Amino acid sequence: IVVATLPSCQTCGSPEPSPPAPEPEAFPPEPEVPEPYPPELAPYPEPDQSPEPSEAPIDDDGVFDVTNYGAVADGGTECSSAFSAAWHAACDYPGNSTFYIPEGTFLVGPISFRGPCYNDRSPNVEIRGTLFALSSLSSFRSSYWISFKNLQGLTLIGGPEYGKLDGQGAVEAWKEPSCEKSARCKKLITSIDFINVSHATISNITLSNSKGFHLGLHGSKNIKIYNVKIIAPEDSPNTDGIHVSNSSNINIFSSTIGVGDDCVSIGPGSKNVSVSNIRCGPGHGISVGSLGKYKNEKDVVGINVRNCTINGTENGIRMKTWPGDRPSNAYNMTFEDIVMVNVSNPIIIDQEYCPSHKCKSNEPSMVKLKDIFIKNINGTYSTKSAVIFLCSSEAPCENVQLVNINLNYLMPNSPRQGRLNIKGFLNGLQVINSRF
């Protein structure tokens, strides 16, 4: 039981506690639209290839039903042209409009819903039916199935229960040879991408079986996501639930995510991101990163993860950076009031992250991790170490606090190496009122 600040040691750095980290700015500078994605994070969509809208009657109440534009709810007729025509009509409508997908099953190929729309205001999007993606990877020239781009004021909502979007990743994508031979797939298709979108609300939808990430936020701001279900098998590769990059003021809450990779991953350029009341599992936990793989990554600042339950995952809360010489910073990160249930690595900083085992592992990470506050973590774990800090020798972890950590090993009579595993350099580690 550790009840006070750790004594001084060469590995851990100075035992003196650092002053509390400043609160993140209430209104951080708006992020610039990011540079094109590296291959694994999905490039920006190609220019819109959607056909011109077709003639169809306009409803008096501004509701644009895709079936009025030729969509057939039989699960076998490809409907992207009809969807595109209905979107163009709703987007150009001089008043409040709704892009409406009724009950039924629709087969939809890759499609981009783009703005700006009339008076720079997005139509509402209501999904009451079920959408299935085309199963073949050859059908996807870009890295998304459905994208919303250059929009503000977007509201996307499911029906009385949940609108459903099934990426059909199991049919072909997960069997792709690069997925089977390594931890990274060469071609990742995100089910639904939000690119340069502001002041949006996404709720009451179910995303399942994506070919890659399920939901992505890129270059976006002021987004709320809640009452969302995201489901994929535990062994499905690279199926992150929600991925955030180069976005600010993001609030993800009251949702259930169980996938084959991170439930939530927070990438470069993320600012003021709140994740709360999430039920995560299976998967790889809730992660900041990976960071430091590409040049000119923007800093991560103001991350708050709280009131979550993480069940049966490979990791609990994790910060991960790649070895190499690409510097950036991640700071002001708080993880609190989290329950772990049979988690392999409840608390882990991994600055030697290299899932493909093709990294220059002899080069230390240059991503600076600092001002990390981990509080009120309770539950059980199943590996030899409850807390693992693999910190860089060139950019030491700085000002890390563990407060009120109570984690119980599931096999107490089995031998293990130690509850706390530290490698590299830390400047300012405190462990207070904790047992693990």
KOLVEXFI-78562 format. One record per residue (C-alpha): residue number from 1; chain; x, y, z. Coordinates in Angstrom, 3 decimals, decimal comma. Layout:
BEGIN
i ch x y z
NUM A X Y Z
...
END
This chain:
BEGIN
i ch x y z
1 A 0,000 0,000 0,000
2 A 1,531 3,288 -1,079
3 A 0,354 6,186 1,040
4 A 2,850 8,940 0,293
5 A 5,037 10,375 -2,413
6 A 7,503 7,841 -3,793
7 A 11,102 8,243 -2,574
8 A 13,744 9,580 -4,882
9 A 15,205 7,210 -7,468
10 A 17,346 7,500 -10,575
11 A 14,659 6,018 -12,763
12 A 11,724 8,031 -11,486
13 A 13,371 11,452 -11,384
14 A 12,665 14,121 -8,811
15 A 10,269 13,144 -6,015
16 A 9,153 16,727 -5,542
17 A 5,561 17,163 -6,731
18 A 5,085 19,561 -9,573
19 A 2,558 22,379 -9,179
20 A -0,945 21,646 -10,453
21 A -1,327 21,911 -14,179
22 A -3,162 24,958 -15,470
23 A -6,692 24,431 -16,616
24 A -7,053 24,261 -20,396
25 A -8,236 27,420 -22,065
26 A -11,991 27,736 -22,101
27 A -11,874 28,765 -25,718
28 A -8,695 27,413 -27,337
29 A -7,620 28,690 -30,731
30 A -9,652 27,137 -33,458
31 A -7,736 24,285 -35,078
32 A -6,585 24,642 -38,603
33 A -7,929 22,163 -41,092
34 A -5,363 19,354 -40,885
35 A -2,985 18,289 -43,561
36 A -4,023 15,226 -45,596
37 A -4,127 12,082 -43,531
38 A -1,363 9,525 -43,545
39 A -2,488 6,272 -45,138
40 A -3,517 4,518 -41,933
41 A -5,696 7,411 -40,728
42 A -7,538 7,827 -44,029
43 A -6,816 10,478 -46,654
44 A -9,246 13,266 -47,306
45 A -12,060 12,263 -49,617
46 A -11,580 12,746 -53,313
47 A -13,651 15,379 -55,158
48 A -17,328 14,653 -55,063
49 A -18,319 12,190 -57,762
50 A -22,012 12,345 -56,897
51 A -24,428 12,715 -59,802
52 A -26,518 15,805 -60,363
53 A -29,785 15,798 -58,403
54 A -32,824 14,426 -60,164
55 A -36,241 16,021 -60,332
56 A -38,524 15,071 -57,448
57 A -41,392 16,733 -55,614
58 A -40,472 18,914 -52,642
59 A -42,438 18,219 -49,492
60 A -44,171 21,244 -48,010
61 A -42,533 20,621 -44,635
62 A -39,006 20,435 -46,072
63 A -38,618 16,666 -45,572
64 A -36,613 15,005 -48,334
65 A -37,277 11,271 -48,247
66 A -34,679 9,208 -50,126
67 A -37,384 6,868 -51,434
68 A -38,897 9,799 -53,362
69 A -35,600 10,036 -55,242
70 A -35,395 6,379 -56,236
71 A -33,992 4,598 -53,159
72 A -35,400 1,083 -52,740
73 A -35,544 -0,447 -49,263
74 A -34,971 -4,030 -50,370
75 A -31,395 -4,484 -49,095
76 A -30,141 -5,367 -52,580
77 A -30,553 -2,263 -54,759
78 A -27,577 0,101 -54,515
79 A -28,981 3,478 -53,505
80 A -26,135 5,995 -53,348
81 A -27,371 7,998 -56,392
82 A -30,801 8,405 -54,829
83 A -29,281 9,374 -51,492
84 A -27,087 11,949 -53,204
85 A -30,011 13,475 -55,106
86 A -32,092 13,771 -51,923
87 A -29,161 15,370 -50,108
88 A -28,584 17,978 -52,829
89 A -32,249 18,921 -52,754
90 A -32,293 19,200 -48,934
91 A -29,014 21,120 -48,906
92 A -30,295 23,692 -51,452
93 A -33,726 24,120 -49,840
94 A -34,338 27,746 -48,697
95 A -35,630 26,860 -45,256
96 A -35,416 24,227 -42,554
97 A -34,968 20,830 -44,176
98 A -34,591 17,177 -43,185
99 A -32,718 14,507 -45,100
100 A -34,860 11,486 -44,245
101 A -34,111 7,747 -44,458
102 A -37,285 5,803 -43,589
103 A -37,623 2,330 -42,142
104 A -36,314 -0,475 -44,299
105 A -32,960 -1,846 -45,400
106 A -30,840 0,108 -47,873
107 A -27,650 -0,951 -49,660
108 A -25,403 2,102 -50,039
109 A -22,016 2,555 -51,667
110 A -19,468 5,229 -50,718
111 A -21,070 8,663 -50,585
112 A -20,152 12,171 -49,441
113 A -22,703 14,639 -48,066
114 A -21,057 18,004 -48,621
115 A -21,732 21,617 -47,828
116 A -21,916 24,445 -47,467
117 A -25,682 24,362 -47,811
118 A -28,244 27,140 -48,203
119 A -27,579 29,988 -45,794
120 A -24,619 27,934 -44,494
121 A -26,970 25,734 -42,470
122 A -27,010 21,943 -42,722
123 A -30,187 19,919 -43,147
124 A -31,150 17,716 -40,238
125 A -30,390 14,042 -40,917
126 A -32,819 11,427 -39,618
127 A -32,110 7,711 -40,033
128 A -34,932 5,324 -39,142
129 A -33,821 2,454 -41,341
130 A -30,783 0,204 -41,653
131 A -27,903 0,920 -44,020
132 A -25,523 -1,747 -45,308
133 A -22,215 -0,880 -46,975
134 A -21,051 -2,597 -50,131
135 A -18,910 -5,498 -48,982
136 A -16,075 -5,363 -51,538
137 A -13,028 -3,192 -50,810
138 A -12,653 -2,513 -54,542
139 A -15,844 -0,431 -54,369
140 A -14,109 2,180 -52,195
141 A -11,772 4,638 -53,906
142 A -11,531 6,825 -50,802
143 A -11,133 5,942 -47,167
144 A -14,706 6,383 -46,005
145 A -18,085 4,806 -46,532
146 A -20,167 7,867 -45,586
147 A -18,754 11,337 -45,008
148 A -20,170 14,677 -43,940
149 A -17,938 17,566 -44,962
150 A -17,878 21,387 -44,723
151 A -21,072 21,675 -42,699
152 A -22,242 23,528 -39,630
153 A -25,272 23,068 -37,441
154 A -25,609 19,399 -38,403
155 A -27,939 17,182 -36,364
156 A -27,793 13,451 -37,090
157 A -30,271 11,342 -35,179
158 A -31,632 7,820 -35,356
159 A -35,252 6,822 -35,078
160 A -37,240 6,113 -31,925
161 A -34,599 3,517 -31,096
162 A -31,430 3,544 -33,222
163 A -30,658 4,068 -36,879
164 A -28,291 1,293 -37,925
165 A -25,208 1,413 -40,157
166 A -23,441 -1,886 -40,836
167 A -20,040 -1,685 -42,552
168 A -19,936 -5,418 -43,456
169 A -16,252 -5,631 -42,570
170 A -16,392 -9,356 -41,901
171 A -17,224 -10,219 -45,516
172 A -13,899 -9,154 -47,025
173 A -12,062 -6,304 -45,261
174 A -11,002 -8,146 -42,098
175 A -9,696 -11,056 -44,190
176 A -7,378 -8,796 -46,224
177 A -3,838 -10,266 -46,044
178 A -2,272 -7,173 -44,461
179 A -4,754 -7,465 -41,574
180 A -4,004 -11,124 -41,018
181 A -0,205 -10,767 -41,107
182 A 0,180 -7,709 -38,885
183 A -1,666 -5,492 -36,459
184 A -2,187 -2,836 -39,132
185 A -4,345 -3,093 -42,248
186 A -3,180 -1,373 -45,435
187 A -6,635 -0,159 -46,402
188 A -8,928 1,210 -43,713
189 A -12,459 2,366 -44,547
190 A -14,122 4,507 -41,872
191 A -17,867 3,937 -41,700
192 A -18,845 7,549 -41,054
193 A -16,454 10,512 -41,189
194 A -17,077 14,106 -40,109
195 A -14,600 16,445 -41,806
196 A -14,568 20,208 -41,181
197 A -17,909 20,016 -39,387
198 A -18,858 22,426 -36,595
199 A -21,651 22,702 -34,024
200 A -22,992 19,214 -34,649
201 A -24,934 16,658 -32,611
202 A -24,858 12,913 -33,312
203 A -27,144 10,603 -31,328
204 A -29,246 7,444 -31,352
205 A -27,349 5,527 -34,006
206 A -25,762 2,084 -34,030
207 A -22,548 1,490 -35,949
208 A -21,393 -2,087 -36,436
209 A -18,789 -4,184 -38,242
210 A -16,866 -1,335 -39,840
211 A -14,148 -2,121 -42,357
212 A -11,905 0,211 -40,325
213 A -12,726 2,930 -37,809
214 A -16,417 3,298 -37,053
215 A -16,718 7,056 -36,520
216 A -14,082 9,698 -37,246
217 A -13,848 13,401 -36,386
218 A -11,247 15,385 -38,323
219 A -10,721 19,148 -38,425
220 A -14,026 19,616 -36,595
221 A -15,168 21,576 -33,535
222 A -18,017 21,852 -31,053
223 A -19,356 18,316 -31,516
224 A -21,616 16,318 -29,163
225 A -21,916 12,540 -29,503
226 A -24,219 10,599 -27,182
227 A -26,563 7,585 -27,044
228 A -24,442 5,817 -29,630
229 A -23,805 2,072 -29,839
230 A -20,704 0,807 -31,625
231 A -20,251 -2,946 -31,983
232 A -17,678 -5,213 -33,636
233 A -16,073 -8,542 -32,700
234 A -13,114 -8,529 -30,344
235 A -10,802 -9,890 -33,059
236 A -11,815 -7,430 -35,795
237 A -8,697 -5,456 -36,823
238 A -8,404 -1,658 -36,540
239 A -12,079 -1,179 -35,756
240 A -11,705 1,793 -33,395
241 A -15,034 3,017 -32,083
242 A -14,546 6,799 -32,216
243 A -11,350 8,445 -33,465
244 A -10,673 12,165 -32,906
245 A -7,918 14,157 -34,612
246 A -7,214 17,861 -35,170
247 A -10,541 18,710 -33,523
248 A -11,586 20,805 -30,520
249 A -14,399 21,027 -27,991
250 A -15,568 17,443 -28,458
251 A -17,977 15,868 -25,959
252 A -18,544 12,094 -26,154
253 A -20,867 10,666 -23,495
254 A -23,510 8,110 -22,505
255 A -22,593 5,501 -25,102
256 A -21,644 1,833 -25,369
257 A -18,609 0,769 -27,400
258 A -17,263 -2,759 -27,842
259 A -14,847 -3,294 -30,740
260 A -11,569 -4,911 -31,816
261 A -9,384 -1,854 -31,151
262 A -9,628 1,331 -29,053
263 A -13,111 2,221 -27,848
264 A -12,086 5,876 -28,147
265 A -8,772 7,059 -29,610
266 A -7,663 10,678 -29,304
267 A -5,098 11,591 -31,931
268 A -2,840 14,534 -32,799
269 A -4,231 18,066 -32,652
270 A -7,069 17,198 -30,268
271 A -8,015 19,948 -27,791
272 A -10,618 20,011 -25,036
273 A -11,961 16,498 -25,498
274 A -14,336 15,086 -22,867
275 A -15,196 11,371 -22,679
276 A -17,698 10,403 -19,983
277 A -20,165 7,685 -19,039
278 A -18,830 5,275 -21,635
279 A -19,151 1,513 -21,301
280 A -16,099 0,154 -23,095
281 A -15,428 -3,495 -23,880
282 A -14,259 -5,577 -25,555
283 A -11,417 -3,664 -27,167
284 A -8,145 -1,948 -26,329
285 A -9,531 0,607 -23,892
286 A -9,571 4,414 -24,091
287 A -6,377 5,826 -25,589
288 A -4,570 9,076 -26,171
289 A -2,626 8,370 -29,345
290 A -0,941 6,990 -31,071
291 A 1,241 10,103 -31,328
292 A 4,580 10,892 -32,929
293 A 4,472 8,755 -36,044
294 A 4,197 11,572 -38,574
295 A 5,897 14,943 -39,045
296 A 4,396 18,211 -37,824
297 A 1,772 16,676 -35,566
298 A -0,058 19,253 -33,478
299 A -0,161 19,033 -29,677
300 A -2,845 17,283 -27,635
301 A -4,160 19,335 -24,707
302 A -7,103 19,266 -22,322
303 A -8,265 15,642 -22,239
304 A -10,778 14,553 -19,581
305 A -11,952 10,939 -19,278
306 A -14,326 10,280 -16,377
307 A -17,137 8,075 -15,046
308 A -16,444 5,199 -17,423
309 A -16,594 1,421 -17,056
310 A -13,939 -0,566 -18,917
311 A -14,662 -4,288 -19,013
312 A -12,570 -7,186 -20,348
313 A -10,250 -5,057 -22,454
314 A -6,568 -5,341 -23,312
315 A -5,892 -1,915 -21,795
316 A -7,769 0,460 -19,564
317 A -6,515 4,022 -19,939
318 A -3,527 4,306 -22,231
319 A -1,158 6,917 -23,671
320 A 0,840 5,619 -26,652
321 A 3,609 7,219 -28,706
322 A 5,884 5,914 -31,429
323 A 9,668 5,763 -31,077
324 A 11,475 8,239 -33,322
325 A 12,449 11,878 -33,748
326 A 9,118 13,600 -34,418
327 A 8,515 15,885 -31,417
328 A 5,170 17,077 -30,050
329 A 3,440 17,466 -26,675
330 A 0,457 15,984 -24,885
331 A -0,500 17,570 -21,553
332 A -3,290 18,468 -19,134
333 A -4,849 15,003 -19,195
334 A -7,158 13,782 -16,425
335 A -8,582 10,273 -15,980
336 A -10,900 9,887 -12,994
337 A -13,729 7,849 -11,502
338 A -13,173 4,814 -13,707
339 A -14,112 1,188 -12,964
340 A -11,916 -1,569 -14,428
341 A -13,309 -5,111 -14,704
342 A -10,796 -7,842 -15,604
343 A -8,598 -5,483 -17,600
344 A -5,148 -6,689 -18,677
345 A -3,287 -3,356 -18,333
346 A -5,434 -0,908 -16,371
347 A -3,035 2,076 -16,501
348 A -0,318 2,240 -19,145
349 A 1,992 4,808 -20,705
350 A 3,637 3,194 -23,715
351 A 6,280 5,337 -25,428
352 A 7,603 2,286 -27,257
353 A 4,392 1,691 -29,189
354 A 5,066 -0,286 -32,368
355 A 2,273 -2,739 -33,235
356 A 3,802 -3,745 -36,566
357 A 7,256 -4,381 -35,045
358 A 8,873 -2,410 -37,896
359 A 9,962 0,642 -35,931
360 A 13,375 2,070 -35,127
361 A 12,989 0,810 -31,597
362 A 16,448 2,035 -30,608
363 A 15,309 5,649 -31,077
364 A 13,436 7,119 -28,091
365 A 10,107 8,830 -28,534
366 A 10,264 12,626 -28,676
367 A 6,646 13,151 -27,628
368 A 6,527 14,936 -24,273
369 A 3,841 13,605 -21,911
370 A 3,210 15,790 -18,869
371 A 0,643 16,890 -16,305
372 A -1,180 13,562 -16,160
373 A -3,645 13,139 -13,296
374 A -5,131 9,672 -12,645
375 A -7,645 9,576 -9,802
376 A -10,219 7,240 -8,263
377 A -9,577 4,127 -10,335
378 A -11,106 0,927 -8,933
379 A -11,517 -2,660 -10,063
380 A -9,622 -5,793 -11,102
381 A -6,805 -6,726 -13,464
382 A -5,372 -9,963 -14,813
383 A -1,689 -9,363 -15,678
384 A 1,502 -8,962 -13,699
385 A 1,441 -5,180 -13,471
386 A -1,450 -2,853 -12,706
387 A 0,523 0,243 -13,687
388 A 3,093 0,346 -16,505
389 A 5,130 3,426 -17,371
390 A 7,401 2,984 -20,398
391 A 8,661 6,553 -20,651
392 A 11,102 8,098 -23,102
393 A 14,738 8,617 -22,151
394 A 14,902 11,819 -24,237
395 A 11,499 13,340 -23,418
396 A 10,803 12,105 -19,854
397 A 7,260 11,788 -18,552
398 A 6,652 14,738 -16,255
399 A 4,310 15,423 -13,335
400 A 2,326 12,196 -13,127
401 A -0,029 11,714 -10,168
402 A -1,787 8,523 -9,075
403 A -4,378 9,266 -6,399
404 A -6,852 6,827 -4,805
405 A -6,017 3,894 -7,040
406 A -7,523 0,608 -5,779
407 A -6,927 -2,282 -8,167
408 A -7,032 -5,946 -7,181
409 A -5,158 -8,724 -8,920
410 A -7,545 -11,497 -9,980
411 A -5,081 -14,302 -9,116
412 A -3,528 -13,209 -5,823
413 A -1,703 -16,492 -5,162
414 A 0,108 -16,529 -8,515
415 A 3,674 -15,152 -8,760
416 A 4,172 -11,920 -10,654
417 A 6,941 -9,399 -11,257
418 A 5,518 -6,349 -9,568
419 A 2,521 -4,111 -9,325
420 A 4,356 -1,079 -10,735
421 A 6,534 -1,472 -13,827
422 A 8,692 1,542 -14,746
423 A 11,153 1,927 -17,598
424 A 12,799 5,106 -18,836
425 A 12,692 8,482 -17,071
426 A 10,048 10,298 -15,046
427 A 10,323 13,738 -13,492
428 A 7,845 14,028 -10,663
429 A 5,830 10,904 -9,876
430 A 3,388 10,863 -6,955
431 A 1,444 7,841 -5,735
432 A -0,986 8,777 -2,981
433 A -3,428 6,642 -0,981
434 A -3,266 3,797 -3,483
435 A -2,998 0,031 -3,558
436 A -2,545 -2,227 -6,570
END
